[in-house]
């Protein structure tokens, strides 16, 4: 694109990190003006640390915070958008990552190596929950027409959140089962490393539900 004149050079940062941050921050955030150009890298490092600690809750929080930096109009309701976003995260902090890694039984969504001892086999799912939200809104309307009480609204929201978390848990378990059924782990066995299975379910654009192996951490 540079050779054909579509891109021009505004300035040059001699450090590899600076070049990566410049490229990926523009690619990911597009029209977002970041006060701190290192913000993407800092949030990326938090995601990597969550993987290193095998902490599902930390991963949910850090990945959500990263995605929250992207303008809501730029979010694409496709699994590939979030897959690519996580790939950029790993590229920013110089970690080995493979997308759609081929095996004898299919393609692994993502393979991540963040240390000399751990490999993460990641299966991602993007879930649309519009129908669930519409059902909740319908229930809220019925309550307002009857004997509505202020506390009813908060209870409805709590019930909605709990129902969504249960659904996400089921989807995350299904993703882990897919890793087992497709025998994805076998490709990375025998290398002297710990092979971890991870499922990531994305919903409501920026919210994450994560499972490491078969236990919530």
C-alpha positions, 0 to 999 in steps of 0.5 A: 500500500505504501509503494502504490501511494495509499500510505504515507509515513508521518514519522518513524519510531525506531523501536519495534514496540513503538512501531507495533503500538503505532500500527495496531493502535491505529488498526484497532481503534481507528477513529479513537483518540487515545490520550496514552499511546501505550494504553493498548499495550498495558491492557494487552499485558493484563490479558497475557497475565490473566492467561499466565495465571489461568484466571478466568475472572481476570481474563474476562475483565481484562479482555472486556476492558480492551474491547471497550476501547473500540468504538461501539459502531466498529464492533463486528458481530462475528467471531472472527472480529474477536479472534482477530482482536485477541491476535492483535493483543498477542502481537503487541506484546510479542507472543506467539499466536496462531489462528485457524491452526490446522490439525488432522480433525479440523482447525483450532481457533487459536493457539497461544504460547506465552511462556516456555512451559504453557500452550493454550488451545483456545476455542472462541464463540460469539453469542447473540443474545438479542432474543433474551434481551427482548424477552426481558424487556417484554417482561418488564413492560408487563410488570409496569402495567400491573403492580410495579414496584421499584425493586422489581426492576433491579430484580429483573436485571439480576435475573437477566444477568444470572440467566445470561451467565448460565447460558454462557457457561453452557456455551463455554462447556460446549466449546471445551467439549469441541476441543476434546471431540476434535482432539485438538490437544494431541498436536501439542502433546509430547513437547514437554509443555503444559497444554491448557484448554480455554473457551472464550464466549463473547456476548453483548459486544464486549462481555466475556465468559471464560473457562480454563480446562473444565473448572472456573478459576 
